[in-house]
Amino acid sequence: MKTLVIYLMAEPETPELAQAASEGGADIVELGFPFSDPLADGPVIRRAGERALKRGMRTRQCLDVLARTRELIPDKPLIPMTYSSILEAYGWERFADDVRAAGGTSMIVADLPAGERPEVQRVQLVAPTSTDERIRYAGKQTDGWLYLVTLTGTTGARGDLSPALAGLVERTRRLVDVPLYAGFGITTPDHARAAAELADGIVVGSRAVEVAEEGPDALRTYVTSLRTALDAVPSRGAAH
């Protein structure tokens, strides 16, 4: 079965939205901890982060959202995604400890390259621009799966799936033996199906954040449409 990862910005309503995403078929939920200068994020997630910050969502409040989400979703991975400045300000070890205490199963630090802060166990990211050496190292260091950034640039909805994805998956499979989940620019069920034919799973962020603004029912319906698309794709094998 292909894995479906849904990203949501941490706000007061997020636990119920995450529950709806889980009910719609999400296997993993990423919770964005907002940052004032989110270099990797496109306009949708950037706006959501700015809104969250205006509403008082700081690290402690985001951890509270994570804990409430864990209460509603006891059985699926919950992964905070943020930037290294947040951890620097909060304290690296303290952040990791408090994420675990709140029910987080790992974390993603978007601007922290593999090899830096190796003591912080996290899902690593690689991109089409990553060298073979970097991909191999990230594969060894990553926590459970490898996040394939399908394009150079920021997150956001796009009309077509990145043409770079096929080459990135093929190259990464030669170098590492962990599940590969593709993200950035995956918006529609057709995108989801096409990406899942190459990778072991997908990550959907910007479009999920947009739909979440319409409420839990709309998000559940959208996630169900992605789940249906993924379930039509045969798996590579039991290992993934």
TORKOL-4160 file (C-alpha; in steps of 0.2 Angstrom, whole numbers, padded with zeros to 4 digits, m for minus):
240
<pt num="1" X="0000" Y="0000" Z="0000"/>
<pt num="2" X="0006" Y="0017" Z="m0004"/>
<pt num="3" X="0009" Y="0029" Z="0010"/>
<pt num="4" X="m0001" Y="0046" Z="0011"/>
<pt num="5" X="0007" Y="0060" Z="0021"/>
<pt num="6" X="m0004" Y="0076" Z="0024"/>
<pt num="7" X="0004" Y="0092" Z="0030"/>
<pt num="8" X="m0006" Y="0104" Z="0041"/>
<pt num="9" X="m0001" Y="0120" Z="0049"/>
<pt num="10" X="m0002" Y="0120" Z="0068"/>
<pt num="11" X="m0017" Y="0131" Z="0074"/>
<pt num="12" X="m0030" Y="0129" Z="0087"/>
<pt num="13" X="m0042" Y="0119" Z="0075"/>
<pt num="14" X="m0028" Y="0108" Z="0068"/>
<pt num="15" X="m0032" Y="0093" Z="0079"/>
<pt num="16" X="m0049" Y="0091" Z="0072"/>
<pt num="17" X="m0043" Y="0094" Z="0055"/>
<pt num="18" X="m0029" Y="0080" Z="0057"/>
<pt num="19" X="m0042" Y="0068" Z="0063"/>
<pt num="20" X="m0052" Y="0071" Z="0048"/>
<pt num="21" X="m0037" Y="0069" Z="0037"/>
<pt num="22" X="m0034" Y="0052" Z="0046"/>
<pt num="23" X="m0052" Y="0047" Z="0043"/>
<pt num="24" X="m0050" Y="0051" Z="0025"/>
<pt num="25" X="m0035" Y="0039" Z="0024"/>
<pt num="26" X="m0019" Y="0049" Z="0028"/>
<pt num="27" X="m0006" Y="0037" Z="0035"/>
<pt num="28" X="0005" Y="0051" Z="0043"/>
<pt num="29" X="0001" Y="0069" Z="0048"/>
<pt num="30" X="0014" Y="0082" Z="0047"/>
<pt num="31" X="0011" Y="0097" Z="0058"/>
<pt num="32" X="0019" Y="0113" Z="0053"/>
<pt num="33" X="0027" Y="0124" Z="0067"/>
<pt num="34" X="0026" Y="0141" Z="0059"/>
<pt num="35" X="0042" Y="0151" Z="0056"/>
<pt num="36" X="0044" Y="0169" Z="0051"/>
<pt num="37" X="0056" Y="0166" Z="0037"/>
<pt num="38" X="0050" Y="0149" Z="0029"/>
<pt num="39" X="0062" Y="0148" Z="0015"/>
<pt num="40" X="0056" Y="0132" Z="0007"/>
<pt num="41" X="0037" Y="0136" Z="0008"/>
<pt num="42" X="0027" Y="0143" Z="m0006"/>
<pt num="43" X="0013" Y="0156" Z="m0004"/>
<pt num="44" X="m0001" Y="0145" Z="0003"/>
<pt num="45" X="0010" Y="0138" Z="0018"/>
<pt num="46" X="0019" Y="0155" Z="0020"/>
<pt num="47" X="0002" Y="0163" Z="0022"/>
<pt num="48" X="m0004" Y="0150" Z="0034"/>
<pt num="49" X="0012" Y="0152" Z="0044"/>
<pt num="50" X="0009" Y="0170" Z="0045"/>
<pt num="51" X="m0009" Y="0168" Z="0051"/>
<pt num="52" X="m0003" Y="0155" Z="0064"/>
<pt num="53" X="0010" Y="0167" Z="0071"/>
<pt num="54" X="m0003" Y="0181" Z="0072"/>
<pt num="55" X="m0014" Y="0170" Z="0082"/>
<pt num="56" X="0000" Y="0167" Z="0095"/>
<pt num="57" X="0006" Y="0150" Z="0089"/>
<pt num="58" X="0023" Y="0149" Z="0096"/>
<pt num="59" X="0033" Y="0133" Z="0100"/>
<pt num="60" X="0024" Y="0129" Z="0116"/>
<pt num="61" X="0007" Y="0132" Z="0108"/>
<pt num="62" X="0012" Y="0121" Z="0094"/>
<pt num="63" X="0017" Y="0107" Z="0106"/>
<pt num="64" X="0000" Y="0108" Z="0114"/>
<pt num="65" X="m0008" Y="0106" Z="0097"/>
<pt num="66" X="0003" Y="0091" Z="0094"/>
<pt num="67" X="m0003" Y="0083" Z="0111"/>
<pt num="68" X="m0021" Y="0086" Z="0107"/>
<pt num="69" X="m0019" Y="0079" Z="0090"/>
<pt num="70" X="m0011" Y="0063" Z="0098"/>
<pt num="71" X="m0026" Y="0062" Z="0109"/>
<pt num="72" X="m0038" Y="0061" Z="0093"/>
<pt num="73" X="m0026" Y="0051" Z="0083"/>
<pt num="74" X="m0018" Y="0038" Z="0094"/>
<pt num="75" X="m0011" Y="0026" Z="0081"/>
<pt num="76" X="m0003" Y="0036" Z="0067"/>
<pt num="77" X="0014" Y="0044" Z="0066"/>
<pt num="78" X="0013" Y="0063" Z="0069"/>
<pt num="79" X="0028" Y="0073" Z="0063"/>
<pt num="80" X="0032" Y="0091" Z="0067"/>
<pt num="81" X="0040" Y="0100" Z="0052"/>
<pt num="82" X="0049" Y="0116" Z="0056"/>
<pt num="83" X="0065" Y="0126" Z="0054"/>
<pt num="84" X="0082" Y="0125" Z="0063"/>
<pt num="85" X="0080" Y="0143" Z="0070"/>
<pt num="86" X="0065" Y="0137" Z="0080"/>
<pt num="87" X="0075" Y="0123" Z="0088"/>
<pt num="88" X="0090" Y="0134" Z="0091"/>
<pt num="89" X="0079" Y="0146" Z="0101"/>
<pt num="90" X="0070" Y="0133" Z="0110"/>
<pt num="91" X="0085" Y="0121" Z="0113"/>
<pt num="92" X="0089" Y="0106" Z="0102"/>
<pt num="93" X="0087" Y="0093" Z="0115"/>
<pt num="94" X="0073" Y="0101" Z="0124"/>
<pt num="95" X="0063" Y="0102" Z="0108"/>
<pt num="96" X="0066" Y="0084" Z="0103"/>
<pt num="97" X="0061" Y="0078" Z="0121"/>
<pt num="98" X="0046" Y="0089" Z="0121"/>
<pt num="99" X="0040" Y="0083" Z="0104"/>
<pt num="100" X="0041" Y="0065" Z="0110"/>
<pt num="101" X="0032" Y="0069" Z="0126"/>
<pt num="102" X="0018" Y="0077" Z="0116"/>
<pt num="103" X="0016" Y="0062" Z="0105"/>
<pt num="104" X="0027" Y="0066" Z="0090"/>
<pt num="105" X="0035" Y="0051" Z="0082"/>
<pt num="106" X="0049" Y="0060" Z="0072"/>
<pt num="107" X="0052" Y="0078" Z="0065"/>
<pt num="108" X="0057" Y="0086" Z="0049"/>
<pt num="109" X="0069" Y="0101" Z="0050"/>
<pt num="110" X="0067" Y="0109" Z="0032"/>
<pt num="111" X="0084" Y="0119" Z="0032"/>
<pt num="112" X="0095" Y="0107" Z="0042"/>
<pt num="113" X="0106" Y="0097" Z="0030"/>
<pt num="114" X="0110" Y="0079" Z="0033"/>
<pt num="115" X="0126" Y="0078" Z="0043"/>
<pt num="116" X="0122" Y="0093" Z="0054"/>
<pt num="117" X="0116" Y="0090" Z="0071"/>
<pt num="118" X="0116" Y="0071" Z="0068"/>
<pt num="119" X="0110" Y="0068" Z="0086"/>
<pt num="120" X="0093" Y="0075" Z="0081"/>
<pt num="121" X="0084" Y="0060" Z="0074"/>
<pt num="122" X="0073" Y="0066" Z="0059"/>
<pt num="123" X="0066" Y="0063" Z="0042"/>
<pt num="124" X="0079" Y="0069" Z="0029"/>
<pt num="125" X="0076" Y="0078" Z="0013"/>
<pt num="126" X="0084" Y="0076" Z="m0004"/>
<pt num="127" X="0081" Y="0085" Z="m0020"/>
<pt num="128" X="0086" Y="0084" Z="m0038"/>
<pt num="129" X="0101" Y="0094" Z="m0035"/>
<pt num="130" X="0108" Y="0083" Z="m0021"/>
<pt num="131" X="0124" Y="0074" Z="m0025"/>
<pt num="132" X="0124" Y="0055" Z="m0024"/>
<pt num="133" X="0135" Y="0056" Z="m0009"/>
<pt num="134" X="0123" Y="0067" Z="0000"/>
<pt num="135" X="0108" Y="0056" Z="m0005"/>
<pt num="136" X="0118" Y="0040" Z="0002"/>
<pt num="137" X="0122" Y="0049" Z="0018"/>
<pt num="138" X="0104" Y="0056" Z="0020"/>
<pt num="139" X="0097" Y="0038" Z="0017"/>
<pt num="140" X="0108" Y="0031" Z="0031"/>
<pt num="141" X="0104" Y="0045" Z="0043"/>
<pt num="142" X="0085" Y="0047" Z="0040"/>
<pt num="143" X="0072" Y="0042" Z="0052"/>
<pt num="144" X="0061" Y="0029" Z="0043"/>
<pt num="145" X="0059" Y="0036" Z="0026"/>
<pt num="146" X="0067" Y="0049" Z="0014"/>
<pt num="147" X="0057" Y="0064" Z="0009"/>
<pt num="148" X="0060" Y="0068" Z="m0010"/>
<pt num="149" X="0058" Y="0086" Z="m0014"/>
<pt num="150" X="0053" Y="0084" Z="m0032"/>
<pt num="151" X="0058" Y="0101" Z="m0038"/>
<pt num="152" X="0070" Y="0115" Z="m0035"/>
<pt num="153" X="0060" Y="0129" Z="m0028"/>
<pt num="154" X="0046" Y="0132" Z="m0015"/>
<pt num="155" X="0031" Y="0121" Z="m0010"/>
<pt num="156" X="0015" Y="0125" Z="m0019"/>
<pt num="157" X="0001" Y="0118" Z="m0030"/>
<pt num="158" X="0007" Y="0116" Z="m0048"/>
<pt num="159" X="m0002" Y="0111" Z="m0064"/>
<pt num="160" X="0009" Y="0096" Z="m0068"/>
<pt num="161" X="0020" Y="0084" Z="m0058"/>
<pt num="162" X="0038" Y="0088" Z="m0058"/>
<pt num="163" X="0047" Y="0080" Z="m0073"/>
<pt num="164" X="0063" Y="0078" Z="m0061"/>
<pt num="165" X="0054" Y="0065" Z="m0050"/>
<pt num="166" X="0057" Y="0050" Z="m0061"/>
<pt num="167" X="0075" Y="0053" Z="m0062"/>
<pt num="168" X="0077" Y="0057" Z="m0043"/>
<pt num="169" X="0068" Y="0041" Z="m0038"/>
<pt num="170" X="0078" Y="0030" Z="m0050"/>
<pt num="171" X="0094" Y="0038" Z="m0043"/>
<pt num="172" X="0089" Y="0037" Z="m0025"/>
<pt num="173" X="0084" Y="0019" Z="m0026"/>
<pt num="174" X="0101" Y="0014" Z="m0032"/>
<pt num="175" X="0109" Y="0023" Z="m0017"/>
<pt num="176" X="0098" Y="0019" Z="m0002"/>
<pt num="177" X="0086" Y="0006" Z="0004"/>
<pt num="178" X="0072" Y="0015" Z="0013"/>
<pt num="179" X="0055" Y="0020" Z="0008"/>
<pt num="180" X="0054" Y="0036" Z="m0003"/>
<pt num="181" X="0040" Y="0048" Z="m0001"/>
<pt num="182" X="0038" Y="0062" Z="m0014"/>
<pt num="183" X="0032" Y="0080" Z="m0010"/>
<pt num="184" X="0031" Y="0098" Z="m0016"/>
<pt num="185" X="0019" Y="0101" Z="m0030"/>
<pt num="186" X="0007" Y="0086" Z="m0028"/>
<pt num="187" X="m0010" Y="0093" Z="m0028"/>
<pt num="188" X="m0023" Y="0082" Z="m0037"/>
<pt num="189" X="m0028" Y="0063" Z="m0037"/>
<pt num="190" X="m0020" Y="0062" Z="m0054"/>
<pt num="191" X="m0003" Y="0069" Z="m0047"/>
<pt num="192" X="m0005" Y="0057" Z="m0033"/>
<pt num="193" X="m0007" Y="0042" Z="m0044"/>
<pt num="194" X="0008" Y="0047" Z="m0055"/>
<pt num="195" X="0019" Y="0051" Z="m0041"/>
<pt num="196" X="0015" Y="0035" Z="m0032"/>
<pt num="197" X="0019" Y="0025" Z="m0047"/>
<pt num="198" X="0037" Y="0030" Z="m0045"/>
<pt num="199" X="0038" Y="0033" Z="m0026"/>
<pt num="200" X="0033" Y="0023" Z="m0011"/>
<pt num="201" X="0021" Y="0037" Z="m0005"/>
<pt num="202" X="0017" Y="0055" Z="m0007"/>
<pt num="203" X="0017" Y="0071" Z="0004"/>
<pt num="204" X="0003" Y="0084" Z="0001"/>
<pt num="205" X="0005" Y="0101" Z="0009"/>
<pt num="206" X="m0001" Y="0117" Z="0000"/>
<pt num="207" X="m0017" Y="0110" Z="m0007"/>
<pt num="208" X="m0021" Y="0101" Z="0010"/>
<pt num="209" X="m0019" Y="0118" Z="0019"/>
<pt num="210" X="m0030" Y="0126" Z="0007"/>
<pt num="211" X="m0044" Y="0114" Z="0008"/>
<pt num="212" X="m0042" Y="0113" Z="0027"/>
<pt num="213" X="m0048" Y="0131" Z="0027"/>
<pt num="214" X="m0065" Y="0125" Z="0022"/>
<pt num="215" X="m0066" Y="0114" Z="0037"/>
<pt num="216" X="m0064" Y="0095" Z="0042"/>
<pt num="217" X="m0078" Y="0088" Z="0030"/>
<pt num="218" X="m0070" Y="0096" Z="0015"/>
<pt num="219" X="m0053" Y="0090" Z="0020"/>
<pt num="220" X="m0059" Y="0072" Z="0024"/>
<pt num="221" X="m0067" Y="0072" Z="0006"/>
<pt num="222" X="m0051" Y="0078" Z="m0002"/>
<pt num="223" X="m0040" Y="0066" Z="0007"/>
<pt num="224" X="m0051" Y="0052" Z="0003"/>
<pt num="225" X="m0049" Y="0056" Z="m0016"/>
<pt num="226" X="m0030" Y="0055" Z="m0014"/>
<pt num="227" X="m0032" Y="0039" Z="m0004"/>
<pt num="228" X="m0043" Y="0031" Z="m0018"/>
<pt num="229" X="m0030" Y="0037" Z="m0031"/>
<pt num="230" X="m0015" Y="0029" Z="m0021"/>
<pt num="231" X="m0025" Y="0013" Z="m0018"/>
<pt num="232" X="m0026" Y="0010" Z="m0037"/>
<pt num="233" X="m0007" Y="0009" Z="m0038"/>
<pt num="234" X="0001" Y="m0007" Z="m0035"/>
<pt num="235" X="0015" Y="m0008" Z="m0022"/>
<pt num="236" X="0033" Y="m0012" Z="m0026"/>
<pt num="237" X="0033" Y="m0026" Z="m0013"/>
<pt num="238" X="0030" Y="m0030" Z="0005"/>
<pt num="239" X="0046" Y="m0021" Z="0011"/>
<pt num="240" X="0038" Y="m0005" Z="0007"/>
